[in-house]
Amino acid sequence: MKAQFTLWTILTALILCGTFIFAEDSTTVTAISDSSEGLDLQAVSELFKESESLEAFEKSLNDPEVGINNLDLDENGEVDYIRVLEEVNEDAHIIILQASLGEDEYQDVAVIEVEKDGDDYTMQVVGNEDIYGPDYYIMPSVVHVKTWPIIAFITRPGYKPYRSVYRFGVYPKWWKPFHPVARAAYRNRLVVYHKRAGFRITRTGRVRVTTRVKYRPASSVLVKRKVVRTPHGTRVITTKKKVKHHPAKKKPRR
C-alpha cells in the first residue's frame, strides 16, 4: 500500500510538473504569436524571396491586396506603413523593416540579413526582440539562396543600397491607410505561404552580418506587448515610450 502511495505521488508530481512546463511554453508561444500576429515573418520571407527588387518588396509588403502586413503597433486602428531601408558593406546586407508610427516616430520591426557564403549566400530574418521575443529567427529550409531574383538584384555590380523615400504622412499614391483584419482572417491569408514550408522558425541564427555592417536599432519609440494572466483569463498590455538613441542619420532624398 505504501509503495502504491509512493508511486502515485511520483506520478502526480510528474504530471503537475509537465503541466507547469507546458503552461510556461504556452505562455511564451502565446506572447510571440500575439506580437507577430500583425506581421508574420515566415510570410515576409516568402515575399522577399519572390520579389524582383527591394522597391517591389516594399510595395508588396504594404499592399492590402497581398495582405501580409496587418501590423498596428500603436493600436490606432490603422495598419502601419512599413518602409524598407538597407545598409551594405561589400557582400553583406542588412535590410531593415521599419514601421512609421507618427511624425519622427518609427520602430524597427525586423531585419533581413544577407551575406556571401562561398559560392552561395546565407539569409535570415531577425524579429525585433521587443516585439517577437528573444532569439526569433526565420531561416530558409533549403539552400541555393543565390537563385532568388532579389539576391541577383542586390548583389549586381554598381548596386546602391535601397532607402525608402516614404515616411509617416508621406506615402505612395497607391497606398491609403486601412484597418487591420481580425486574427482569424489574417491567419487564413497566410495559409498559402505556410504551405510552401520554405522557411522555418529557429532560436539560433547563423548570419553575423551585424559584425560587418554598422547597424543599431533606430527606433525613436518603443512599443512593447506582453501577455498577462488574470483571474478572468489573459490580456495583452501594450506600452509605448520614447527612446533615446544615437543622432539620426540624414533623411533619405525624396
DRENFINU-23493 format. One record per residue: y, x, z of N, C-alpha, C in turn. Coordinates in pm, whole numbers, plus 50000, padded with zeros to 5 digits. Layout:
// DRENFINU-23493
YXZYXZYXZ ...
This chain:
// DRENFINU-23493
498805008350000500005000050000501255008750000 501215019150084502345028150093502545035449960 501425039249896501505046149766502115037049662 501705023949662502255014349568503755012649589 504145012249718505565010449750506375022449700 505805034449719506495046649675506635046749524 505565042749452505605042449306506635032349258 506645020849324507605010349287509035015149310 509245022349419510585027649449511035037449343 510115046149302510435056149199510775049449066 509935039549028510165032448902511505025248903 511795018749016513075011649028514245021149014 514135032749078515215042749071515415047748929 514285049848858514375054448720515035044048630 514675031348652515265020548573516755019648597 517145020248726518565019548760519325031348702 518705043048709519335055048653519515053748503 518465048748437518545046848293519615036748256 519705026048337520725015948312522105021848326 522295030348428523585036548451523975045748335 522975053748290523255062748179523605054748054 522865044048029523125035747912524525029747920 524885025248041526205019248059527285029448032 527075041948079528065052248055528195055147906 527015055947837527045058347694527725046847622 527425034547665528025022947602529535023147618 530005027247739531435027747763532095037747668 531455049347653532005059447564532055054447421 530945048847375530895043847238531895032647218 532025023947316532975012947304534395018147291 534745028147373536095033547369536395039547233 535425047247179535625053447049535645042846940 534735033246949534665022746849535955014646845 536505011446962537735003646965538885011446904 538965024246936540055032446886539965034346735 538765035046683538595037246540538455024246462 538615013246531538415000246467539384998146351 540565004246363541555002146257541485012446145 540795023446166540685033546061539335040646076 538365035946002537015041546008536985054645928 536745065745998536855078745932535695081745838 534575074845853533505076445755533915070345622 534555058845628535055052545505536185060845445 537035066445529538115075245483537535087145409 536445092645460535795104145397535255100645259 534645088945247534155084445117535305082945019 536415077645067537585075744982538145089344936 538185098845027538645112344996537755118544889 536475117144905535505122844810535705117444670 536065104644659536175098044529537535099944462 538555104144537539925104644486540125116344390 541025114244293541325124644195542385134444246 543225130044340544285138544394544665133244531 545465140844606545915136244738546905124744726 547665124544620548575113344598547785100444575 546735101344495545875089744471545135085844599 544735095744678544065093244805544985085644901 546245089844910547195082944998547405068444953 547485066344824547685052844773546495043944806 545285048844778544095040944807543935038444956 544295048445036544165047445181545015035945236 546175033645176547095023345225547035010245148 546225009845045546124997844962545394986745037 546064975345062545404964445134544214958745058 544194960444926543054955744847541824964344871 542034977244897540904986044932540444982845074 541394981145164541074975945298540564985845401 540684998845374540205008645473541185010245588 542475009445559543465010745665543754997245729 543344995945853543584983745930544214987546065 544894999146063545375005346186546734999846229 546794995146352548054990546410548194997246546 548575009946545548625017746668549615012246770 550795008546723551815003846817551724988846844 550704982446784550434968246809551664959346788 552324961546673553464953146638553074942146539 551764941046514551274930446425551274934246279 551584946946248551584951746110550794964646099 550064966045990549284978245967550234989945944 549955001046008550815012945996550575019945862 551665023945796551525031945674551095046045715 550085051445649549585064845679549975074345566 550825083845598551235093545498550315105845506 550255113045394549375124745383550225137245366 549995147145451550685159945446549645171045441 549975181845374548985192545358549575206245392 548775214345460549105228245487548005236945424 548415247545355547455255745281547665270545310 546575277745323546605292345332545445297645248 545775302345128544775307045033543745296145006 542475298145047541445288145015541125279245135 542055278445231541875269645346542945258745343 542505246245360543415234745351543275226045477 544405221645528544415211245631545215199545577 544585187945570545205175745518545395166245636 546625163245667546975155645787547215140945751 546555132145822546805117745808547695113645925 548895109045893549905106845995550465092645984 550395085146094550885071446097552375071246125 553115063546045554555061646066554755049546157 555375051946273555485041346373556905036646398 557895043746349559285039946371560175051146322 561485049346335562425059846297562135072346381 561775083146313561435095746380560295094246479 559425084346457558245082546540557015082646450 556105091446480554895092646399553805098846484 552565096646445551455102246520550355106546426 549865118846446548715123546369547485115546410 546785110346311545605102146336544325110346319 544305118446215543135126746187543545137846091 542715148046081542935158645983541655160945904 541825164045777540705167645691540795182645668 539755189945700539755204445688538805208745576 539305216945487538515221745373538685236845363 537595244045343537695258445323536555263545236 536795274745173535795281045085534645286245170 533425284345119532235289145189531265294345083 531365307345054530525312944948530965307444813 530015301744739530365295944610530585280844620 530675275644741530925261444764532075259944863 532305247844910533335245045010532715237145125 533255238945243532875230545356534025221145386 533705209745440534705199445466534315191745590 535305187945669535065179145784536345171445813 536175159845874537305151945922537275152346074 538415155046135538505155846280539435144746330 538895135746411539695124946465540595129846579 541805124646585542715127946695542055124146828 541985133746918541295131647046541845119947125 543155117747117543775106947193543445093147136 542905092947014542555080246951541045078446943 540325088846902538885087746880538045093746991 538685100147088537935106847191537695121347153 537205129647246536995143847219535835146547124 535975157247047534895162046960534345151046869 535225144946793534835134246700534995139646558 533865143246495533875149346363533095140646264 533555140946141532815134646031532435145745934 531145146845904530645157445818529895151545699 529935158345583529145153745469527655154745499 526895145045452525445145345472524765154345370 525465157345261524915166045156525925177045126 525455187045052526325198245017526955195944879 527355206744812527995206144680529335198944688 530115202244789531445196444804532325200244685 532065211844626532905216644516532865207544393 531885198744386531775189644271532685177544283 533295175544400534165164044418535445166044336 535935155544271537165156744190538365161944269 538525157544392539695161444470539645176144509 538455181744527538335195944560538775204344440 538345200244321538765207344200540295206744185 540875195444226542335193644213543095202644309 542705202944436543495210344536543205225344534 542195229544458541865243844452542165249944315 542835242344230543145247644097544255258244107 544315267444012545335277944013546755271944008 547655277744087549045273144087549275260344165 548275255844237548405243344313549435244644425 550265234244443551235233844551550835223144652 550915226144781550485216544885551185203144869 550445192544895550985179044882551735175045009 552935169744992553725164845104554225150945067 553745140745134554175127245104555685125745119 556295118545028557745116145035558055103545116 557015096945166557225084245236557265086045387 557935076845451558045076745597558395062645639 558605060645768558895047245819560155041645751 559995029945692561115023445623561305027845480 560625038445438560695043345300559275043545246 558925033045171557555031145126557505030144974 556305031644915556165029644771556525015244733 556935013244611557344999944567556184989944575 554964995044557553804986044556553364982044696 553884988744800553414986344937554374977545015 553844967545080554604958945170553834957845302 554554956645416553864955045544552914943145541 551734944745600550764933845605550064933845740 549464922545773548844920945904547414926345903 546974932146014545574936446023544654924446026 543424926345979542444915545980541634916346108 540864905946136540024905646256538944916446247 538434920146363537454930946373536234928246285 535704916046289534504912846210534774914246061 535944909746018536294910745876536424925345833 536994933545921537154947845889535794954545877 534894951445968533554957345962532824953545834 533014941245789532384936845665532894944845545 534174948345549534744956345442534074970045430 533634975245544533144988945548531674990345510 530974979145500529524979545473529224987545347 530014985345243529774992245115529895007345130 530765011945218530925026445239529815032045327 529435024745429528405029545521527025029745455 526815020845359525515020545291525245033445213 526295040045173526135052245094525585063745178 525815063245308525315073545401525705087645358 526895088745298527345101845252527925110545361 528255104245476528875111545586528275106845718 528355115645817527805112345948528765117046057 528675110346171529465114046288528725124746367 529445134746412528835145246492529815149846599 529295156346703530135161446811530435176346793 529915182146686530105196446663530695198746526 531805205846521532425209046394531965222446341 532115224546212531705237146151532875244646090 533865237246043535015243445976536005248346081 536565260046061537535265646155538825269146081 539305259646001540495261945920541725264646006 541795258546124542985259746207543235274146251 542245282746241542465296846276543175304146163 543215297946045543825304445929545065297145880 545155284245908546305276345866547095272545991 548385275045989549215271746105549395256646112 548775250846212548895236346230548835232846377 549795225146419549775219346553550095204546538 549415195846612549715181546601551215179046613 551765171846517553215170046511553655156146554 552855149546636553195136146680554485136046760 555365126646732556575125146811556355114746921 555335106446901554935096847003553435097947020 552945094047135551525094847163551045080947205 550185075147123549615062047154548195064147201 547885059747320546555061247376545935047647402 544655046847379543915034647411542725038147499 542495029947599541315032047682540745018647723 539435018447743538735006247783538615006147934 539034995247995538994993848141538114982048177 537204984448271536324973748316536964966348433 536894953248428537414944748535536344934748573 536524927548684535544917348722535354906648615 536334905248527536274894948423535834900548288 535384913048286534934918948161535694931848132 535844935148005536554947347966537824943747891 538804952447901540024950547824540554964147781 541334964147675541884976547621543344977847661 543694989447717545064992147756545655002247658 546794998847600547475007547506548775012447567 548995025447563550235031147615550905039347504 552215040247510552975047547410554075055347480 554165068147452555205076247515555695086947419 556895091647444557485102247364556765115347391 556745124047291556085136947305557095148047275 557125157847362557955169547337557105179847264 557595184647152556825194447075557775204247009 557185213246931557985223346864558965216946767 560065223746733561045217946640560395213346511 560845202046464560245196246343560555204646221 559635204646129559865211746004560835203845918 561345210245814562265203445724561575191545662 562335180845645561745168745586561405171545440 560315165645392559925167645252560995162145158 561105167945043562075163144946561715149144898 562725141144884562485127344838562575126544687 
